[in-house]
Amino acid sequence: MGNGKSDKAARQLEAARALARELGDKLDLNASLRLWDGSLTPLGKNVTGPFVLSIADAGVIGSLLRWPTLDNFIRHYVDKGIDFSGGTLIDLGSQLNQGGRSVKLKGRDALKLIGKLSPFLLARSVDAYDDQGFAGEITGRKRKVADNKDFIQFHYDLSNDFYALFLDPEMVYSCAYYTDWNNDVAQAQRDKLEMICRKLRLKPGDRFLDIGCGWGGLICHAAKTYGVTAHGITLSEEQLAFAKEKIKRLGLEDKVTVEFKDYSMMSGQFDKIASIGMYEHIGLKNIPGYMAKMQSLLAQDGLFLNHAIARRAPKQGWFKKGMRPEQKAIAKYIFPGGELDDIGHSIFAMERAGFEIQDVEAWRLHYARTCKLWCERLTANREAALKYVSEEKYRIWVAYLAGVSLAFSRGTLRIFQTLVSKNAKRPPAIPPTRADLYR
C-alpha cells in the first residue's frame, strides 16, 4: 500500500515534468527547468546553454495557477520560490522575444493541459511575505506636492553605494546614448551628457537648470565643458549629498549649485532647461501645470529639452481601465507615483503651453541596451549589493532592470528627447540643421 503523501508528491513532480516538456515543445528554448527534487528538464529540443530556471516547491506552481499575475510571480522570485542561474533574466526574456514565441492553447489542447496541472490546484506554498512594496497609494493620481518627496525617496534613497554598483562613474541614471553599439555604459553616458548639452546649444554665461538633477552628472559636465552657470534640483537626500560633495571635489562651487526642491516651487529665469528622466514622476494630470511652469522659468530665447520614457499611444477609453499588471508591479516595488505619457500627448501639452517643437528623437534601443548592461552589472555584483540592500530588494531590482530592458526591446516602452523653444513668434536659437550635433 503506497504512502498517500509520497504518491501525491510523485504525481506533482511528473505533472511538472510533463508541463515542462509541453512548454519545451511549444517554445523550444535553450534553457532548462530545475524542479524541487533537483531534476532537470530541458525546455527545448537541443538545450546546450547554462540557463536554468528553478521552482522551489509544488506550491509555487499552485500559487501561480490560482493567481497568474506579474505581482505574484515577482513575490515568489523575491522569496526564492522562483530562481535562475547560468545567466540573467534578460537571457531568458530575449529568447522568448525571438520570433514572438508564445503558448496559445485552444479546445482539446487546453483541456489536456488543465488535466496535467490538476495535481497543483490545491498545492500550497508558504505565503510570499511582501514587505518590500511602497506602503502608500501607488498610482499617484491623488497626489499632493508633499507626496512627490515620498515617491522619489522610496526609489532613490536606497544607497548611493548600491547605485554605484551598476551605474557609470558619473552616476547617470537615465538612458545612455550609444554612438557605437559596442560602447560600454560609461562611454555611452559621457556621450549622452555631451549630446544633451549640444542639443541645448549651451554656451558660456548661460543660466542652466536641471530639473531632477540626480547625482549631479549633467550640471557638472555642463559647467566644466560649456562654461554655464548650472543649478540642479532634486527630492532625494542621498542624491543631494552626493552632488554637493561632487561639486566641491571638482572645484565648481562658483559655477554649480544644487538644492532640495520640488519643480513646482521653482522661480527665476533660465536660458536653458533640461528635464532628464523626471517627467515620468509628475503624474498625467499634472502635465499642464508642469509645462506652464517650464514656460514661466524659460527666458525669452530659451530652449527646453524634455527626455522621457513613453508608452504607446493609448486606445480610446484607456482612462477607464485600471493599471496593467506590469504597471502595478513597477509602481508598487520600484516607482510609486510614476505614470507614462505617450509622445503625441506630450507634444500636444507642450504646444498648448506655448512652446514650439524643434526636434524629437527616439532612443528606444539605447535604453534597452542601457538597462541590459545595468542588469548584468548588478547581477555580477550580487555579493556587494547585499551589503547595502536586502536580498529581497536586490532581487526586485534585478527583475526590474531585466523587465524594462525587454520592454524597450519589444517596443512596449519607448523613450524620446523633445527639444522646444519658448514660442513661435521669435526665431529659435538653433542652427538651420542638426549638423552641429554630430561634429
Secondary structure, DSSP 8 states (H G I E B T S, - for coil): ---HHHHHHHHHHHHHHHHHHHHHHHH--S-EEE-TTS-EEESSSS--S--EEEE--HHHHHHHHHS--HHHHHHHHHTTSEEEESS-HHHHHHHHHGGG------HHHHHHHHHHHGGGTT---------SS-SS-SS-TT--HHHHHHHHHHHH-S-HHHHHTTS-TT---S----SSTT--HHHHHHHHHHHHHHHTT--TT-EEEEES-TTSHHHHHHHHHH--EEEEEES-HHHHHHHHHHHHHTT-TTTEEEEE--GGG--S-EEEEEEES-GGGS-GGGHHHHHHHHHHHEEEEEEEEEEEEEE----TTGGGS---HHHHHHHHHT-TT---EEHHHHHHHHHHTT-EEEEEEE-HHHHHHHHHHHHHHHHHTHHHHTTTS-HHHHHHHHHHHHHHHHHHHHTSEEEEEEEEES-TTS--SS-SSSGGGG-
